Amino acid sequence: MIEKLRKNYSLSVWLTRLCFYISFVFCNWFYIESVFNYMSLAGIFNEALERSFWLIAATGLLSAVVTEVLVRLLLRFVLYVSRIVMVPRNEFSVLFLLCLVPINLITGAFNLLYYLTPVIIGWGSVLFEIVVATPFLYLFFVKTKKLYFNDKSAPYYFKVFAVAYLVYFGLKLVSLVLGVI
């Protein structure tokens, strides 16, 4: 798989971005729609905001582009701070975005439950992502460890990866708890 990615790198990057954008919009559709509902009800707009498919899709696409840029910058920052220099950063970013695509798709499918039972919105927003992301992030770790790290540097990479994982999901849980209180 990696050989095909390296063979036609520019096509792989654009296809990865396209898949990431589509999966991100699908995963966050409910939240974007909820923001438009809240802004209409709060009176931010003088009249009710018409929620069209295209408006929500365009907002989701813009959010996906911003998220992709932030993910790339955050990955570079984590690799720089942890002094992991043997990893090709652009290829690593593409692999990470490829890892996020199935996470977004499966989480988006779980998010469809919000339309049926809105009671689970609070805790489901965090728990669905943790449950879905953990196995895919583990597979990402195993694949990148095999590609870029030897037996001596792999434990350090695991430590950095585990700390980043725990910080991200810890912040999500704290924000949820503080939002509930």
LUMGUKE-764509 format. One line per 4 residues: number of its first residue (from 0); their letters; for each residue x, y negated, z of N, C-alpha, C. Coordinates in Angstrom, 3 decimals, decimal comma. Layout:
NUM	a	X/Y/Z/X/Y/Z/X/Y/Z | ...
***
This chain:
0	miek	0,815/1,186/0,000/0,000/0,000/0,000/0,863/-1,255/0,000 | 1,879/-1,271/0,829/2,742/-2,445/0,942/3,519/-2,657/-0,352 | 3,862/-1,567/-1,022/4,590/-1,703/-2,287/3,725/-2,418/-3,324 | 2,423/-2,114/-3,357/1,520/-2,796/-4,286/1,378/-4,265/-3,915
4	lrkn	1,368/-4,551/-2,629/1,292/-5,931/-2,184/2,540/-6,698/-2,604 | 3,682/-6,092/-2,460/4,939/-6,754/-2,818/5,123/-6,866/-4,322 | 4,533/-5,941/-5,073/4,724/-5,921/-6,517/4,091/-7,152/-7,169 | 2,869/-7,457/-6,835/2,188/-8,635/-7,372/1,732/-9,475/-6,188
8	ysls	2,679/-10,183/-5,588/2,444/-10,862/-4,324/1,423/-11,986/-4,457 | 1,502/-12,792/-5,494/0,588/-13,934/-5,608/-0,865/-13,469/-5,780 | -1,083/-12,427/-6,563/-2,437/-11,885/-6,702/-2,922/-11,312/-5,374 | -2,040/-10,638/-4,660/-2,406/-10,069/-3,362/-2,795/-11,152/-2,366
12	vwlt	-2,068/-12,263/-2,380/-2,380/-13,356/-1,462/-3,764/-13,930/-1,764 | -4,061/-14,151/-3,024/-5,359/-14,737/-3,380/-6,506/-13,771/-3,126 | -6,307/-12,503/-3,400/-7,358/-11,529/-3,105/-7,579/-11,387/-1,597 | -6,494/-11,436/-0,845/-6,608/-11,380/0,611/-7,364/-12,587/1,131
16	rlcf	-7,021/-13,762/0,620/-7,730/-14,975/1,048/-9,213/-14,893/0,705 | -9,525/-14,456/-0,498/-10,918/-14,342/-0,917/-11,691/-13,383/-0,013 | -11,098/-12,215/0,255/-11,750/-11,244/1,145/-11,901/-11,804/2,547 | -10,882/-12,521/3,027/-10,957/-13,113/4,365/-12,050/-14,169/4,424
20	yisf	-12,139/-15,020/3,405/-13,158/-16,070/3,403/-14,565/-15,474/3,417 | -14,793/-14,469/2,585/-16,117/-13,848/2,519/-16,460/-13,180/3,850 | -15,509/-12,436/4,414/-15,786/-11,758/5,682/-15,963/-12,749/6,824 | -15,225/-13,857/6,798/-15,350/-14,864/7,853/-16,725/-15,523/7,810
24	vfcn	-17,182/-15,865/6,611/-18,506/-16,482/6,479/-19,585/-15,500/6,928 | -19,463/-14,236/6,544/-20,434/-13,232/6,971/-20,439/-13,077/8,487 | -19,267/-13,055/9,091/-19,164/-12,857/10,536/-19,738/-14,037/11,314 | -19,551/-15,245/10,815/-19,939/-16,439/11,571/-21,219/-17,094/11,072
28	wfyi	-21,973/-16,421/10,239/-23,199/-16,985/9,683/-24,177/-17,405/10,772 | -24,376/-16,562/11,758/-25,320/-16,861/12,834/-24,896/-18,108/13,598 | -23,600/-18,247/13,877/-23,119/-19,384/14,652/-23,249/-20,685/13,865 | -22,958/-20,634/12,579/-23,080/-21,837/11,746/-24,545/-22,257/11,660
32	esvf	-25,428/-21,301/11,476/-26,853/-21,587/11,431/-27,334/-22,155/12,765 | -26,799/-21,643/13,862/-27,174/-22,137/15,184/-26,722/-23,575/15,395 | -25,558/-23,924/14,870/-25,066/-25,303/14,991/-25,998/-26,254/14,249 | -26,412/-25,877/13,056/-27,340/-26,728/12,311/-28,681/-26,847/13,040
36	nyms	-29,148/-25,773/13,631/-30,396/-25,828/14,413/-30,248/-26,773/15,596 | -29,138/-26,663/16,303/-28,922/-27,498/17,478/-28,827/-28,975/17,095 | -28,117/-29,257/16,007/-27,982/-30,661/15,589/-29,332/-31,233/15,175 | -30,169/-30,436/14,567/-31,502/-30,907/14,184/-32,373/-31,142/15,408
40	lagi	-32,328/-30,216/16,359/-33,147/-30,353/17,561/-32,648/-31,454/18,487 | -31,351/-31,701/18,501/-30,793/-32,718/19,386/-31,020/-34,126/18,848 | -31,494/-34,213/17,633/-31,770/-35,528/17,074/-30,549/-36,215/16,506 | -29,514/-35,446/16,212/-28,315/-36,040/15,628/-28,642/-36,587/14,245
44	fnea	-29,527/-35,910/13,559/-29,993/-36,395/12,272/-31,382/-36,991/12,466 | -31,695/-38,026/11,721/-32,989/-38,695/11,875/-34,154/-37,777/11,560 | -33,988/-36,938/10,587/-35,026/-35,974/10,260/-34,433/-34,584/10,325 | -35,270/-33,619/10,286/-34,805/-32,236/10,390/-33,843/-31,917/9,246
48	lers	-32,759/-31,310/9,602/-31,750/-30,938/8,611/-32,207/-29,677/7,901 | -32,277/-29,764/6,598/-32,699/-28,593/5,838/-31,534/-27,616/5,756 | -31,760/-26,442/6,273/-30,708/-25,435/6,272/-30,819/-24,622/4,995 | -30,065/-24,985/4,039/-30,074/-24,210/2,808/-28,941/-23,190/2,856
52	fwli	-29,075/-22,181/2,050/-28,040/-21,152/1,955/-26,705/-21,771/1,574 | -26,732/-22,686/0,626/-25,484/-23,262/0,108/-24,803/-24,153/1,130 | -25,577/-24,874/1,925/-24,987/-25,729/2,951/-24,295/-24,889/4,021 | -24,942/-23,829/4,440/-24,345/-22,958/5,456/-23,125/-22,238/4,883
56	aatg	-23,220/-21,783/3,629/-22,086/-21,104/3,003/-20,904/-22,053/2,821 | -21,163/-23,298/2,427/-20,076/-24,263/2,250/-19,421/-24,604/3,580 | -20,225/-24,751/4,619/-19,669/-25,008/5,946/-18,841/-23,823/6,426 | -19,331/-22,620/6,193/-18,577/-21,423/6,563/-17,285/-21,298/5,783
60	llsa	-17,319/-21,644/4,511/-16,111/-21,586/3,692/-15,079/-22,597/4,160 | -15,527/-23,791/4,481/-14,606/-24,804/5,010/-14,011/-24,339/6,337 | -14,844/-23,751/7,184/-14,345/-23,210/8,460/-13,353/-22,076/8,229 | -13,592/-21,260/7,226/-12,687/-20,147/6,925/-11,328/-20,657/6,457
64	vvte	-11,320/-21,696/5,643/-10,050/-22,264/5,168/-9,262/-22,846/6,344 | -9,952/-23,577/7,205/-9,288/-24,148/8,379/-8,768/-23,032/9,290 | -9,564/-21,989/9,474/-9,139/-20,864/10,312/-7,936/-20,160/9,722 | -7,911/-19,986/8,408/-6,763/-19,334/7,782/-5,491/-20,137/8,008
68	vlvr	-5,571/-21,450/7,851/-4,403/-22,300/8,078/-3,959/-22,206/9,534 | -4,914/-22,249/10,453/-4,568/-22,144/11,872/-3,960/-20,793/12,224 | -4,484/-19,718/11,639/-3,930/-18,387/11,894/-2,490/-18,314/11,400 | -2,241/-18,824/10,204/-0,873/-18,802/9,672/0,079/-19,617/10,552
72	lllr	-0,357/-20,807/10,968/0,483/-21,641/11,824/0,715/-20,985/13,181 | -0,326/-20,389/13,732/-0,194/-19,730/15,031/0,730/-18,514/14,950 | 0,628/-17,743/13,872/1,539/-16,603/13,701/2,979/-17,066/13,585 | 3,209/-18,110/12,796/4,572/-18,650/12,680/5,080/-19,134/14,032
76	fvly	4,215/-19,814/14,790/4,617/-20,319/16,098/4,978/-19,183/17,047 | 4,136/-18,153/17,094/4,401/-17,021/17,986/5,696/-16,313/17,581 | 5,895/-16,113/16,296/7,133/-15,467/15,844/8,354/-16,340/16,126 | 8,205/-17,648/16,007/9,321/-18,557/16,277/9,651/-18,601/17,764
80	vsri	8,632/-18,740/18,601/8,847/-18,827/20,051/9,411/-17,525/20,592 | 8,941/-16,412/20,068/9,423/-15,120/20,559/10,744/-14,713/19,901 | 11,237/-15,524/18,999/12,521/-15,307/18,325/12,560/-13,995/17,544 | 11,463/-13,696/16,897/11,423/-12,550/15,993/11,723/-13,098/14,611
84	vmvp	12,950/-12,895/14,148/13,385/-13,519/12,898/13,487/-12,523/11,747 | 13,401/-11,249/12,032/13,600/-10,253/10,972/12,340/-9,966/10,157 | 11,237/-10,646/10,482/9,966/-10,399/9,810/9,752/-11,458/8,730 | 9,442/-11,039/7,498/9,062/-12,035/6,482/7,696/-12,619/6,831
88	rnef	7,693/-13,879/7,193/6,500/-14,497/7,767/5,304/-14,522/6,820 | 5,524/-14,799/5,552/4,395/-14,856/4,616/3,760/-13,476/4,436 | 4,576/-12,468/4,301/4,049/-11,113/4,155/3,335/-10,669/5,427 | 3,890/-11,020/6,568/3,276/-10,702/7,854/1,912/-11,380/7,978
92	svlf	1,812/-12,634/7,530/0,541/-13,360/7,576/-0,507/-12,712/6,679 | -0,085/-12,274/5,500/-1,021/-11,613/4,592/-1,514/-10,310/5,203 | -0,621/-9,555/5,811/-1,036/-8,309/6,456/-1,989/-8,574/7,617 | -1,746/-9,645/8,359/-2,625/-9,971/9,469/-4,012/-10,389/8,967
96	llcl	-4,050/-11,174/7,880/-5,351/-11,540/7,309/-6,080/-10,307/6,790 | -5,337/-9,361/6,212/-5,956/-8,101/5,779/-6,516/-7,323/6,966 | -5,858/-7,427/8,100/-6,353/-6,774/9,309/-7,626/-7,453/9,808 | -7,724/-8,770/9,614/-8,899/-9,506/10,088/-10,145/-9,261/9,243
100	vpin	-9,970/-8,846/7,989/-11,119/-8,639/7,106/-12,066/-7,563/7,649 | -11,618/-6,335/7,953/-12,580/-5,354/8,498/-13,104/-5,740/9,879 | -12,282/-6,438/10,662/-12,760/-6,903/11,967/-13,938/-7,846/11,774 | -13,797/-8,794/10,847/-14,888/-9,741/10,590/-16,121/-9,050/10,029
104	litg	-15,927/-8,099/9,130/-17,081/-7,421/8,531/-17,864/-6,611/9,555 | -17,165/-5,858/10,377/-17,858/-5,032/11,376/-18,478/-5,905/12,468 | -17,760/-6,937/12,889/-18,318/-7,853/13,883/-19,532/-8,581/13,315 | -19,473/-8,950/12,040/-20,631/-9,580/11,399/-21,830/-8,659/11,351
108	afnl	-21,578/-7,371/11,122/-22,688/-6,410/11,134/-23,293/-6,316/12,534 | -22,452/-6,338/13,564/-22,980/-6,342/14,935/-23,721/-7,647/15,236 | -23,238/-8,754/14,653/-23,887/-10,049/14,883/-25,301/-10,097/14,308 | -25,614/-9,209/13,393/-26,980/-9,148/12,878/-27,976/-8,757/13,972
112	lyyl	-27,457/-8,128/15,035/-28,327/-7,776/16,173/-28,858/-9,014/16,887 | -28,183/-10,151/16,748/-28,640/-11,371/17,406/-30,016/-11,793/16,901 | -30,313/-11,504/15,648/-31,621/-11,859/15,104/-32,719/-10,983/15,702 | -32,356/-9,769/16,119/-33,347/-8,864/16,707/-33,492/-9,054/18,209
116	tpvi	-32,364/-9,200/18,892/-32,379/-9,358/20,346/-31,460/-10,506/20,738 | -31,981/-11,714/20,824/-31,138/-12,860/21,155/-30,572/-12,834/22,569 | -31,027/-11,910/23,392/-30,543/-11,828/24,762/-29,047/-11,489/24,810 | -28,558/-10,752/23,838/-27,168/-10,301/23,874/-26,185/-11,297/23,276
120	igwg	-26,641/-12,484/22,898/-25,762/-13,448/22,240/-24,577/-13,812/23,131 | -24,827/-14,079/24,400/-23,765/-14,536/25,291/-22,595/-13,585/25,390 | -22,854/-12,412/25,916/-21,770/-11,458/26,101/-21,415/-10,717/24,816 | -22,359/-10,571/23,922/-22,079/-9,888/22,666/-21,061/-10,615/21,815
124	svlf	-21,044/-11,945/21,889/-20,110/-12,709/21,072/-18,662/-12,372/21,406 | -18,387/-12,041/22,639/-17,022/-11,682/23,029/-16,807/-10,172/22,988 | -17,745/-9,427/23,535/-17,556/-7,979/23,633/-17,533/-7,287/22,276 | -18,359/-7,726/21,344/-18,332/-7,131/20,013/-16,954/-7,294/19,393
128	eivv	-16,396/-8,497/19,518/-15,099/-8,740/18,902/-13,990/-7,936/19,584 | -14,026/-7,828/20,892/-12,999/-7,048/21,595/-13,080/-5,579/21,199 | -14,287/-5,033/21,199/-14,467/-3,614/20,883/-14,056/-3,316/19,443 | -14,387/-4,200/18,534/-14,060/-3,970/17,124/-12,591/-4,264/16,831
132	atpf	-12,059/-5,319/17,422/-10,703/-5,754/17,079/-9,614/-4,855/17,644 | -9,837/-4,269/18,775/-8,780/-3,495/19,434/-8,221/-2,360/18,562 | -9,027/-1,491/17,976/-8,425/-0,436/17,155/-7,744/-0,964/15,892 | -8,308/-1,994/15,273/-7,683/-2,538/14,070/-6,376/-3,256/14,383
136	lylf	-6,327/-3,961/15,498/-5,076/-4,608/15,881/-4,023/-3,580/16,275 | -4,449/-2,475/16,860/-3,503/-1,401/17,158/-2,929/-0,813/15,863 | -3,791/-0,582/14,891/-3,304/-0,076/13,593/-2,378/-1,082/12,917 | -2,689/-2,375/13,046/-1,805/-3,410/12,509/-0,448/-3,364/13,201
140	fvkt	-0,456/-3,219/14,517/0,801/-3,134/15,257/1,627/-1,929/14,809 | 0,989/-0,778/14,681/1,704/0,438/14,292/2,309/0,276/12,898 | 1,537/-0,279/11,975/2,022/-0,438/10,602/3,178/-1,437/10,530 | 3,049/-2,580/11,193/4,121/-3,575/11,144/5,346/-3,117/11,924
144	kkly	5,130/-2,348/12,977/6,282/-1,807/13,715/7,088/-0,882/12,821 | 6,383/-0,062/12,064/7,064/0,873/11,166/7,768/0,135/10,022 | 7,168/-0,953/9,555/7,739/-1,687/8,426/8,943/-2,541/8,801 | 8,860/-3,256/9,924/9,822/-4,316/10,197/10,733/-4,090/11,400
148	fndk	10,428/-3,140/12,253/11,174/-3,031/13,501/11,803/-1,656/13,651 | 12,976/-1,646/14,279/13,627/-0,376/14,590/13,253/0,023/16,022 | 13,809/1,134/16,466/13,453/1,640/17,790/13,919/0,724/18,912 | 14,948/-0,051/18,666/15,473/-0,928/19,700/14,638/-2,204/19,850
152	sapy	14,151/-2,744/18,760/13,404/-4,003/18,831/11,888/-3,800/18,946 | 11,412/-2,592/18,760/9,965/-2,333/18,813/9,353/-2,617/20,190 | 9,996/-2,285/21,323/9,375/-2,607/22,617/9,195/-4,115/22,842 | 10,147/-4,905/22,362/10,010/-6,358/22,494/8,841/-6,857/21,647
156	yfkv	8,710/-6,324/20,439/7,588/-6,691/19,579/6,270/-6,290/20,231 | 6,223/-5,117/20,851/5,011/-4,697/21,548/4,666/-5,663/22,674 | 5,658/-6,100/23,420/5,417/-7,030/24,523/4,850/-8,351/24,002 | 5,434/-8,877/22,940/4,941/-10,126/22,360/3,527/-9,946/21,826
160	fava	3,295/-8,837/21,141/1,983/-8,552/20,570/0,943/-8,403/21,675 | 1,281/-7,689/22,745/0,340/-7,472/23,849/0,029/-8,776/24,573 | 1,025/-9,618/24,778/0,789/-10,899/25,440/-0,125/-11,778/24,580 | 0,125/-11,829/23,273/-0,727/-12,627/22,383/-2,156/-12,100/22,391
164	ylvy	-2,319/-10,782/22,366/-3,640/-10,153/22,406/-4,362/-10,517/23,700 | -3,688/-10,361/24,837/-4,316/-10,631/26,127/-4,634/-12,108/26,313 | -3,772/-12,990/25,836/-4,039/-14,427/25,951/-5,266/-14,797/25,120 | -5,345/-14,302/23,879/-6,473/-14,648/23,013/-7,799/-14,171/23,604
168	fglk	-7,875/-12,906/23,960/-9,135/-12,393/24,481/-9,394/-12,865/25,909 | -8,367/-13,152/26,665/-8,551/-13,738/27,993/-9,156/-15,127/27,906 | -8,674/-15,934/26,964/-9,250/-17,264/26,775/-10,704/-17,182/26,308 | -11,016/-16,204/25,466/-12,409/-16,036/25,028/-13,304/-15,672/26,210
172	lvsl	-12,833/-14,784/27,080/-13,637/-14,400/28,245/-13,797/-15,556/29,222 | -12,720/-16,300/29,450/-12,804/-17,446/30,361/-13,764/-18,496/29,812 | -13,689/-18,752/28,508/-14,609/-19,745/27,931/-16,053/-19,277/28,037 | -16,282/-17,985/27,906/-17,632/-17,453/28,045/-18,130/-17,604/29,483
176	vlgv	-17,281/-17,256/30,445/-17,682/-17,342/31,850/-17,934/-18,801/32,249 | -17,069/-19,701/31,814/-17,263/-21,107/32,128/-18,492/-21,682/31,422 | -18,797/-21,149/30,245/-19,989/-21,613/29,536/-21,265/-21,127/30,192 | -21,206/-19,981/30,829/-22,390/-19,421/31,496/-22,661/-20,142/32,796
180	i	-21,599/-20,521/33,483/-21,754/-21,162/34,804/-22,362/-22,498/34,694
***
